[in-house]
Amino acid sequence: MKRRQFLLSAAAPLLAAFRAAAAAAPPMRITQVDTVYWRNRTDAPWQPHWTWVRLHTNTGLTAIGETYPRNAVEAAAVHAALAPVLLRRDPRDIDRLWADFYRTFDYQVTGGAEMRALSAVDLALWDLLGKSLGVPVYRLLGGRSNPRVRVYNTCFPYKYDFNKEPEKIMQELIDTRGIRAIKIWPFDAAARRNANQFITPQDIDQALMPVRKLRDAFGGQIDILMEFHSNWDLASAIRIAKSLEPYQPMWLEDMLLPGNFHQYRQLAEATSLPLTISERMAGRFAFAELLEARAAKYVMFDVCWCGGVSEARKIAQMAEAYHLPVAPHTAGGPLLFYATTHLTTALTNVAIQESCQVFYERDWKQFLVDPIAPSDGYISAPEAPGFGMEVQPEVWNHPAAVIQTTKA
C-alpha cells in the first residue's frame, strides 16, 4: 500500500467521526448581543475598567468577550456597527465575520474604538466555539504547545511602591508565586515633569534607583523589564537606553510612539538592549511594517485591542516567520488574561506573558468563580470549554452596571 493511501485509510475513522459530529450539530445563530460596563472604576469594589460583550444563541449557549478602556464608546460601536452584522449569523464562521467587520471599519478608520469593539466580539466568538464543541479554546488554536507559560509581574499599585521598595515586591513574588521577572516604569515621572521633551542626568540617576535596588538584591536571578509608555523622543530614548545597559534589563518597551519604525530602527542600532513593540498597535498590516523595520526583538500585542484572538494568532505567526518571540500584554480586564493564556498555550514562539498581582490576588476574586493565578512562575490555561472564565451570576445584575441589548 502506498504511503498516501495508508495515511488516508488510517485517518478515515477520525474523519468519519468529525463528519458525524458536524452533521449532528444543530444550526446556530446569534439572537442577542449585550454589552455590560461600569461608568467609573469606583462604581464597584473591583475597580472595573472594561466592557464585556455577551452573545446569546438560539441553542441557549452564551459567550463573553471583552475590551477596554473607553467603555461607553466601545459599547456604542458594538451595537451600532457589529450587532447588525452578527444577528442571525452563524457565530462559528469566525474568519468570515472578522473580515466583514474589518472591511466595514476600514472605510472609517482602522483602529480606535471600532477595532477594540471588533476584538471584544472576536473573543466572544472563540469562547462560543469552544463551548459549542465542549473544548478549551487552546485546542482550537493548535493544541497545547506550552502546558505552562512563563509570566512576569507588572507592578500596579498594591502593597509596595516599585519606585521605593521594588525588592519587597520581587521577594514576595518569588516566595509566593515563583515569579522571577518584574516590569517597572521609573522614567515616567521625568517624562511628566519635562513634557516628554528631554531628560537630564539628574532625572536618569533618580529613575535608575529601583533598577539598582533590584540588581543589588537579586543579581542575575531575575529579569527586569522596563516600560516607557511611548513617552520619549529619539534623542532622550537613546540616552536612557545607554544608562540602562549596565543593568541588562530583559527589554525596553515602547520607548517611542509607534508608527515611525525608521526611528525605532535607529534606536535599536544605538543600544545593545532588546526593544519590545507594541501593545498599542492594531491589525496585522501595522505589525507587518514593524517586522519589516527589523527594530523589535520581542513583539507585543493586546488581544483586546489588536483585533482579538484571530488577529493576535496571525500576528504571532508573522513574528515567528521573522524568528521573533511574542510577549503579550494583559494589563486590562480578566478575560484578556484568560484569552491570552489560551493563545500562548497554543503558540510556539512565546517568550513570556504579563500578569498583575493585584488583579488575581485581590480584584478578580470578588466577581469571578475560582480565577486562574500563576504558580511556580507560570500560568496554565483552564480545561473548561471556551475560555473557562466564569463570572459570578449576580455581577450581571450589579446595580451600577450599564447594560445595553440588541436583539434579532
C-alpha positions as a printed NumPy array, in Angstrom:
array([[  0.   ,   0.   ,   0.   ],
       [  1.352,   3.413,  -0.885],
       [  2.122,   5.785,   1.99 ],
       [ -0.601,   8.283,   0.984],
       [ -3.241,   5.542,   0.798],
       [ -2.119,   4.166,   4.155],
       [ -2.398,   7.56 ,   5.847],
       [ -5.83 ,   8.191,   4.347],
       [ -7.117,   4.811,   5.444],
       [ -5.7  ,   5.265,   8.941],
       [ -7.338,   8.683,   9.252],
       [-10.69 ,   7.555,   7.868],
       [-12.323,   6.644,  11.208],
       [-11.339,  10.012,  12.719],
       [-12.583,  11.927,   9.674],
       [-15.823,   9.996,   9.778],
       [-16.287,  10.905,  13.434],
       [-15.731,  14.601,  12.679],
       [-18.236,  14.458,   9.805],
       [-20.79 ,  12.761,  12.013],
       [-20.333,  15.369,  14.751],
       [-20.667,  18.191,  12.229],
       [-23.813,  16.661,  10.743],
       [-25.354,  16.248,  14.182],
       [-24.534,  19.79 ,  15.309],
       [-27.695,  21.902,  15.373],
       [-27.812,  25.144,  13.363],
       [-26.548,  28.047,  15.458],
       [-27.471,  31.703,  15.15 ],
       [-26.803,  34.838,  17.207],
       [-30.082,  36.075,  18.7  ],
       [-28.95 ,  38.786,  21.109],
       [-25.913,  40.974,  21.796],
       [-25.385,  42.549,  25.234],
       [-22.766,  44.992,  26.436],
       [-22.017,  45.487,  30.127],
       [-19.744,  48.143,  31.601],
       [-19.35 ,  50.488,  34.55 ],
       [-19.113,  54.247,  34.057],
       [-16.492,  54.717,  36.735],
       [-13.878,  52.5  ,  38.36 ],
       [-15.361,  53.39 ,  41.762],
       [-18.824,  52.061,  40.863],
       [-17.92 ,  48.546,  42.006],
       [-15.482,  47.179,  44.603],
       [-13.295,  45.524,  41.969],
       [-12.425,  48.719,  40.012],
       [-13.882,  47.772,  36.608],
       [-12.465,  49.479,  33.538],
       [-13.578,  47.131,  30.778],
       [-16.562,  46.478,  28.514],
       [-17.941,  42.969,  28.323],
       [-19.788,  41.715,  25.252],
       [-22.166,  38.798,  25.79 ],
       [-23.54 ,  36.823,  22.85 ],
       [-26.728,  34.737,  23.047],
       [-27.629,  31.979,  20.613],
       [-30.723,  30.055,  19.599],
       [-29.184,  26.941,  21.181],
       [-29.092,  28.522,  24.637],
       [-25.325,  28.943,  24.731],
       [-23.86 ,  32.283,  25.763],
       [-20.306,  33.587,  25.441],
       [-18.298,  36.556,  26.633],
       [-15.855,  38.993,  25.045],
       [-14.   ,  41.979,  26.443],
       [-12.217,  45.213,  25.61 ],
       [-11.196,  48.43 ,  27.368],
       [-10.883,  51.281,  28.461],
       [-13.326,  53.641,  26.625],
       [-16.384,  51.753,  27.772],
       [-19.317,  53.812,  26.525],
       [-17.713,  54.397,  23.124],
       [-16.831,  50.731,  22.652],
       [-20.323,  49.613,  23.675],
       [-21.825,  52.075,  21.198],
       [-19.617,  50.679,  18.421],
       [-20.749,  47.141,  19.228],
       [-24.445,  47.992,  18.971],
       [-24.226,  50.427,  16.056],
       [-21.829,  48.566,  13.771],
       [-21.288,  44.975,  14.89 ],
       [-24.606,  43.719,  16.263],
       [-26.459,  44.272,  12.945],
       [-23.839,  42.15 ,  11.184],
       [-23.809,  39.475,  13.889],
       [-27.513,  38.9  ,  14.419],
       [-28.885,  35.811,  12.675],
       [-25.375,  34.836,  11.534],
       [-23.64 ,  31.57 ,  12.41 ],
       [-21.071,  32.535,  15.077],
       [-18.803,  29.636,  14.133],
       [-17.785,  31.396,  10.902],
       [-15.212,  33.451,  12.783],
       [-12.849,  34.409,   9.967],
       [-15.685,  35.449,   7.646],
       [-17.251,  37.615,  10.337],
       [-13.883,  39.187,  11.18 ],
       [-13.245,  40.1  ,   7.553],
       [-16.729,  41.58 ,   7.176],
       [-16.249,  43.702,  10.298],
       [-12.793,  44.899,   9.299],
       [-13.751,  45.939,   5.793],
       [-16.635,  47.944,   7.218],
       [-14.297,  49.714,   9.641],
       [-11.583,  50.296,   7.038],
       [-13.897,  52.757,   5.306],
       [-13.825,  54.783,   8.541],
       [-10.594,  54.318,  10.484],
       [ -8.738,  51.114,  11.216],
       [ -8.042,  51.204,  14.933],
       [ -9.542,  53.014,  17.893],
       [-12.927,  52.102,  19.319],
       [-14.002,  50.167,  16.216],
       [-11.032,  47.816,  16.42 ],
       [-11.429,  47.397,  20.165],
       [-15.105,  46.525,  19.694],
       [-14.172,  44.047,  16.972],
       [-11.632,  42.499,  19.361],
       [-14.289,  42.004,  22.034],
       [-16.693,  40.325,  19.643],
       [-13.921,  38.112,  18.275],
       [-13.121,  36.874,  21.786],
       [-16.784,  36.072,  22.359],
       [-16.931,  34.095,  19.107],
       [-13.963,  31.942,  20.151],
       [-15.476,  31.434,  23.608],
       [-18.723,  30.358,  21.957],
       [-16.991,  27.989,  19.553],
       [-15.164,  26.279,  22.413],
       [-18.345,  25.946,  24.426],
       [-20.295,  24.583,  21.447],
       [-17.679,  21.86 ,  20.932],
       [-17.044,  21.233,  24.623],
       [-13.307,  22.005,  24.414],
       [-10.959,  24.715,  25.735],
       [-10.106,  27.362,  23.142],
       [ -6.404,  26.474,  23.021],
       [ -7.379,  23.121,  21.464],
       [ -8.978,  25.018,  18.583],
       [ -5.873,  27.185,  18.116],
       [ -3.49 ,  24.307,  17.54 ],
       [ -3.358,  22.423,  20.801],
       [ -1.162,  22.566,  23.868],
       [  2.283,  23.649,  22.74 ],
       [  3.055,  25.048,  26.203],
       [  1.452,  23.292,  29.182],
       [  2.722,  26.249,  31.236],
       [  3.606,  29.79 ,  30.151],
       [  6.22 ,  31.864,  31.986],
       [  4.904,  35.153,  33.427],
       [  6.281,  38.417,  34.726],
       [  4.62 ,  40.827,  37.141],
       [  3.566,  44.345,  36.195],
       [  3.731,  46.448,  39.345],
       [  0.4  ,  48.222,  39.519],
       [ -0.166,  49.828,  42.962],
       [ -0.786,  47.149,  45.559],
       [  1.306,  46.582,  48.694],
       [  4.547,  48.389,  47.872],
       [  5.696,  51.254,  45.631],
       [  8.057,  49.928,  42.954],
       [  9.926,  53.243,  42.903],
       [ 10.783,  52.913,  46.601],
       [ 10.644,  49.212,  47.504],
       [ 10.855,  47.102,  44.337],
       [ 12.899,  44.458,  46.13 ],
       [  9.982,  43.779,  48.513],
       [  7.629,  43.214,  45.564],
       [ 10.103,  40.887,  43.89 ],
       [ 10.843,  38.883,  47.017],
       [  7.154,  38.352,  47.769],
       [  6.518,  37.201,  44.198],
       [  9.424,  34.76 ,  44.379],
       [  8.239,  33.396,  47.726],
       [  4.525,  33.119,  46.937],
       [  4.293,  32.694,  43.155],
       [  7.75 ,  31.677,  41.965],
       [  7.77 ,  34.684,  39.605],
       [ 11.264,  35.964,  38.798],
       [ 10.548,  38.755,  36.321],
       [  9.26 ,  42.247,  37.11 ],
       [  8.173,  45.225,  34.997],
       [  8.593,  48.796,  36.239],
       [  8.38 ,  52.299,  34.706],
       [ 10.536,  54.633,  36.852],
       [ 11.249,  57.06 ,  33.983],
       [  7.603,  58.138,  33.618],
       [  7.844,  60.823,  36.315],
       [ 10.633,  62.566,  34.41 ],
       [  8.567,  62.454,  31.228],
       [  5.7  ,  64.205,  33.007],
       [  7.974,  66.843,  34.518],
       [  9.637,  67.614,  31.201],
       [  6.543,  67.376,  28.976],
       [  8.105,  64.435,  27.099],
       [ 10.737,  66.723,  25.549],
       [ 14.053,  65.994,  27.304],
       [ 15.746,  64.148,  30.142],
       [ 18.565,  65.359,  32.386],
       [ 21.408,  63.426,  34.094],
       [ 19.647,  64.013,  37.425],
       [ 16.399,  62.57 ,  36.003],
       [ 18.264,  59.496,  34.819],
       [ 20.059,  58.955,  38.119],
       [ 16.79 ,  59.195,  40.052],
       [ 14.966,  56.809,  37.71 ],
       [ 17.752,  54.233,  37.956],
       [ 17.323,  53.86 ,  41.734],
       [ 14.764,  51.   ,  41.664],
       [ 16.744,  49.254,  38.921],
       [ 19.879,  49.374,  41.082],
       [ 17.948,  48.063,  44.09 ],
       [ 16.663,  45.08 ,  42.135],
       [ 20.059,  44.186,  40.713],
       [ 21.791,  44.658,  44.073],
       [ 19.253,  42.406,  45.801],
       [ 18.849,  39.656,  43.196],
       [ 21.706,  39.96 ,  40.723],
       [ 21.114,  37.88 ,  37.622],
       [ 18.496,  35.667,  39.284],
       [ 15.653,  37.846,  37.978],
       [ 14.639,  39.6  ,  34.772],
       [ 13.89 ,  43.324,  34.877],
       [ 11.564,  44.653,  32.186],
       [ 11.458,  48.384,  31.521],
       [  8.212,  50.041,  30.396],
       [  8.255,  53.562,  28.894],
       [  4.644,  54.094,  27.719],
       [  5.884,  55.713,  24.474],
       [  6.911,  58.807,  26.427],
       [ 10.169,  59.744,  24.722],
       [ 11.681,  61.23 ,  21.594],
       [ 14.598,  59.501,  19.871],
       [ 17.395,  61.542,  21.472],
       [ 16.084,  61.012,  25.005],
       [ 15.376,  57.338,  24.375],
       [ 18.979,  56.742,  23.31 ],
       [ 20.308,  58.471,  26.466],
       [ 18.025,  56.362,  28.645],
       [ 18.92 ,  53.137,  26.865],
       [ 22.646,  53.803,  27.284],
       [ 22.163,  54.429,  31.006],
       [ 20.378,  51.08 ,  31.415],
       [ 22.868,  48.914,  29.546],
       [ 24.997,  48.093,  32.647],
       [ 21.888,  46.656,  34.356],
       [ 20.944,  44.388,  31.423],
       [ 17.147,  44.556,  31.539],
       [ 15.318,  41.938,  29.506],
       [ 13.844,  44.647,  27.273],
       [ 12.968,  48.296,  26.723],
       [  9.26 ,  48.524,  25.977],
       [  7.56 ,  51.172,  23.83 ],
       [ 10.125,  53.957,  24.223],
       [  8.784,  55.889,  21.205],
       [  5.297,  56.387,  19.827],
       [  4.505,  53.563,  17.398],
       [  4.232,  54.271,  13.701],
       [  7.627,  55.707,  12.735],
       [  9.561,  52.479,  12.555],
       [ 12.588,  54.06 ,  10.872],
       [ 13.222,  55.917,  14.144],
       [ 12.708,  52.711,  16.086],
       [ 15.327,  51.119,  13.856],
       [ 17.765,  53.92 ,  14.742],
       [ 17.083,  53.318,  18.421],
       [ 17.668,  49.587,  18.002],
       [ 21.013,  50.273,  16.339],
       [ 22.039,  52.694,  19.107],
       [ 21.698,  50.237,  22.014],
       [ 22.654,  46.668,  22.808],
       [ 19.368,  46.18 ,  24.703],
       [ 16.364,  44.47 ,  23.057],
       [ 13.314,  46.538,  22.152],
       [  9.712,  45.41 ,  22.675],
       [  6.964,  46.927,  20.447],
       [  3.861,  47.431,  20.833],
       [  0.671,  46.796,  22.761],
       [ -0.8  ,  49.965,  21.198],
       [ -0.889,  48.66 ,  17.636],
       [ -3.89 ,  47.11 ,  15.901],
       [ -4.096,  44.757,  12.947],
       [ -1.573,  42.581,  11.137],
       [ -0.929,  45.233,   8.493],
       [  0.61 ,  47.595,  11.055],
       [  2.619,  44.739,  12.537],
       [  3.912,  43.837,   9.071],
       [  5.532,  47.285,   8.856],
       [  7.014,  46.809,  12.322],
       [  8.514,  43.456,  11.397],
       [  9.938,  44.771,   8.141],
       [ 11.745,  47.547,  10.058],
       [ 13.825,  44.916,  11.938],
       [ 13.659,  47.004,  15.128],
       [ 11.811,  44.786,  17.63 ],
       [ 13.319,  41.775,  19.358],
       [ 10.042,  40.992,  21.13 ],
       [  6.609,  41.532,  19.57 ],
       [  3.876,  42.636,  21.958],
       [  0.132,  42.762,  21.273],
       [ -3.054,  43.   ,  23.302],
       [ -5.836,  40.635,  22.186],
       [ -8.483,  43.148,  23.373],
       [ -7.013,  45.867,  21.129],
       [ -5.236,  44.305,  18.15 ],
       [ -8.247,  42.516,  16.649],
       [ -8.929,  39.656,  19.036],
       [ -7.509,  36.156,  19.229],
       [ -7.983,  35.736,  15.484],
       [ -5.676,  38.632,  14.631],
       [ -3.242,  38.038,  17.5  ],
       [ -2.637,  34.485,  16.28 ],
       [ -1.823,  35.793,  12.8  ],
       [  0.482,  38.462,  14.205],
       [  2.298,  35.834,  16.264],
       [  2.725,  33.621,  13.224],
       [  4.103,  36.579,  11.256],
       [  6.583,  37.227,  14.075],
       [  7.618,  33.584,  14.036],
       [  8.464,  33.902,  10.341],
       [ 10.979,  36.581,  11.414],
       [ 12.319,  34.299,  14.184],
       [ 10.899,  36.621,  16.827],
       [  9.134,  35.704,  20.078],
       [  5.91 ,  37.293,  21.292],
       [  5.218,  38.652,  24.773],
       [  1.512,  39.53 ,  25.069],
       [  0.176,  42.469,  27.071],
       [ -2.5  ,  41.617,  29.676],
       [ -2.774,  44.695,  31.924],
       [ -6.517,  45.031,  31.398],
       [ -9.605,  43.051,  32.369],
       [ -9.81 ,  39.4  ,  33.391],
       [-10.864,  37.904,  30.054],
       [ -7.81 ,  39.488,  28.456],
       [ -5.673,  37.332,  30.745],
       [ -7.735,  34.172,  30.188],
       [ -7.895,  34.533,  26.41 ],
       [ -4.198,  35.381,  26.151],
       [ -3.3  ,  32.328,  28.215],
       [ -5.213,  30.102,  25.784],
       [ -3.394,  31.709,  22.874],
       [  0.073,  31.457,  24.434],
       [ -0.643,  27.863,  25.37 ],
       [ -1.053,  27.106,  21.663],
       [  1.73 ,  29.274,  20.174],
       [  5.286,  28.028,  19.612],
       [  7.107,  31.378,  19.864],
       [  6.218,  32.71 ,  23.328],
       [  8.92 ,  34.364,  25.429],
       [  6.856,  35.431,  28.44 ],
       [  3.39 ,  36.737,  29.334],
       [  2.313,  39.636,  31.519],
       [  0.448,  39.198,  34.808],
       [ -0.618,  41.629,  37.544],
       [ -0.501,  40.519,  41.177],
       [ -3.179,  42.95 ,  42.323],
       [ -5.667,  41.501,  39.817],
       [ -5.508,  37.8  ,  40.611],
       [ -4.864,  38.227,  44.352],
       [ -7.417,  40.949,  45.141],
       [ -9.776,  42.155,  42.407],
       [-10.825,  39.101,  40.429],
       [-11.795,  37.048,  43.488],
       [-14.634,  39.491,  44.073],
       [-16.504,  38.717,  40.846],
       [-15.06 ,  35.553,  39.218],
       [-15.527,  31.959,  40.246],
       [-12.11 ,  30.455,  41.119],
       [ -9.956,  32.802,  38.968],
       [ -6.729,  31.471,  37.496],
       [ -3.429,  32.63 ,  39.01 ],
       [  0.287,  31.978,  38.456],
       [  2.104,  29.18 ,  40.265],
       [  5.842,  28.422,  40.245],
       [  6.359,  31.359,  37.895],
       [  3.943,  30.067,  35.239],
       [  0.281,  30.205,  34.224],
       [ -1.82 ,  27.411,  32.72 ],
       [ -4.998,  27.637,  30.656],
       [ -8.223,  26.285,  32.187],
       [ -9.54 ,  22.998,  30.812],
       [-13.188,  24.102,  30.842],
       [-14.946,  24.668,  27.479],
       [-14.343,  28.035,  25.865],
       [-12.03 ,  30.344,  27.772],
       [-13.172,  28.89 ,  31.079],
       [-13.835,  32.236,  32.766],
       [-16.95 ,  32.102,  34.954],
       [-18.477,  35.372,  36.155],
       [-20.445,  35.209,  39.39 ],
       [-24.164,  35.351,  38.369],
       [-25.037,  38.402,  40.441],
       [-22.424,  40.525,  38.639],
       [-24.596,  40.651,  35.511],
       [-27.244,  42.481,  37.565],
       [-24.916,  44.758,  39.501],
       [-26.82 ,  47.987,  40.3  ],
       [-24.149,  50.274,  38.803],
       [-23.666,  48.256,  35.63 ],
       [-24.7  ,  49.845,  32.334],
       [-26.377,  47.121,  30.287],
       [-27.403,  47.561,  26.645],
       [-29.058,  44.934,  24.455],
       [-29.683,  44.462,  20.743],
       [-31.946,  41.591,  19.706],
       [-32.662,  39.932,  16.375]])
